[in-house]
Amino acid sequence: MPYRDFSLLGATAKLSGLAQRAYDLTRPTALSPARLQSMKASACGFDLLYATERLDEEALAALQQLADEAKLVEQFMVMKKGGVLNRIEGYASEERQVLHTACRDIFSEQPHMPEATAKAKKELEKLRIFLDDLASGKVVNRNKESFTTLVQVGIGGSDLGPRALSLALQAYALPGREARFIANVDPDDTAAVLAGLDLSRSLFVVVSKSGTTLETLTNEELVRAALARAGLEPKEHLLAVTGEGGPMDDASRYLASFYMFDYIGGRYSVTSMVGAVTLGFILGFEALVELLRGAWEMDVTGEKTDIRSNLPLLMAMIGIWNRNFLGYPTCAILPYSQALSRFPAHLQQCDMESNGKSVTRQGKAVTWKTGPIIWGEPGTNGQHAFYQLIHQGTEIIPVEFIGFRRNQRGLDIKVSQTSSQQKLVANMLAQSLALAQGKDDVNPVRRFAGNRPNLVLVAERLTPYQMGALLALYENRIAFQGFCWNINSFDQEGVQLGKVLATKLLHILADANTQIPPASEAKSVEEEMLRQAGML
Ligand code: G6Q
């Protein structure tokens, strides 16, 4: 499919014009009941309320035109059907398919990529058997005790998503099961996690698609050494998730191994074995399947061409309106759910590593803005911290609120006639209105300019199904935006340079540790940098 540059799409000129007279949310009748009712889209248990965006019917129609002209849904279908979308024409690049959706196409009678879905099913079946063996007592420690803790050792895509989702669904953990995470090569990270563990009842799943990641391999050695010091046989406590045939694919070193595949990008790998092993351990297999079902149903929603019924596409287009036409450089994701406290961190990677690009899929410099800075923290905590800038600062920050009508754990109390959950959701909706409408005041310090765009995503309860749907909603939104900007959302060349330089610095430190004299008198900038930092 020929890709068209964002700036050449006819709707962009129209949208630029419309942005000059973007919908004014501060007019007294701007947020009419009719607007609130009509600017609402629903899918997979989520309601998306977007009346508080600076959009009117004309702008929405132009965004639909933009989505159609850029053939966003067609590109999404090409992705699902195994097109080699992870590439830059005419230049060396990863040249890969992008098939994380195949991991959840398991519910479909006719999967888009039967072979990839069959592989995903095979790994899931291996996991089901392993989880059954844990539950039935077939897999136990040397003292015939069950394993209570699973520690995931991985970094980046092999950490953030699984960590965010494990935390989000902790309320549904099987009795006596918990997950922990080790990511940083900072040895204090591993030490702090190990300090709180009964090693004899802990399993460690080392997750690395490449099997070569410095941090993960180093932390694996720290864990192996700790197990050996405790008189345990490391292999009996270690699992692996890695690429088939890769350097970590070695059955002699692990109790069990699961595979992930090169067509699944790290930051899109939560629904592969990268997330499934840990999530399956704490939640059980059935809940894991529910999570996959939620993601699958959101993937199906992503196939609709009408932006008003395609939630990921609608959110993508609203984001593009705010980023490219209203010119806002960041986007805050503010979940009113303590369980989602690490979800913004996952989205920060997923979005910024995907769409933080400045060349097109033809290798040309882009002349339009691409991915915004993504950040966020849970409400209501943030209200007592950084919301001041969102309300009255000189930068306008589009906000995405995420909330639930019911809590997960059922513990609540009524104080002053309202429950905590009602207080939580009321605060979220109040913030949405306050940002949009603003407030005039004779005192300039108490004046709120308003017109601060935001949307609200709300569902009944954060269940495994709902979590899967939320994950896929954002994954697909990110892919749609990348398609629209004509960038490759699936590579991450930007992280390579730092890695290469770190290797150079480590060689200098290794030589110093073994007292090998420097090759020449002239000091390299790397050596001088180490010296100035007091490392040499
Ligand atoms: C994600 C990135 C990156 C990757 C980590 C870990 O999309 O590629 O964050 O996940 O560098 O890689 P490994 O799984 O290969 O250890």
Residues whose N, C-alpha, C, O or C-beta is under 5 A from the ligand:
A	BS01	G6Q	I155 G156 G157 S158 V207 S208 K209 S210 G211 T213 G265 G266 R267 Q492
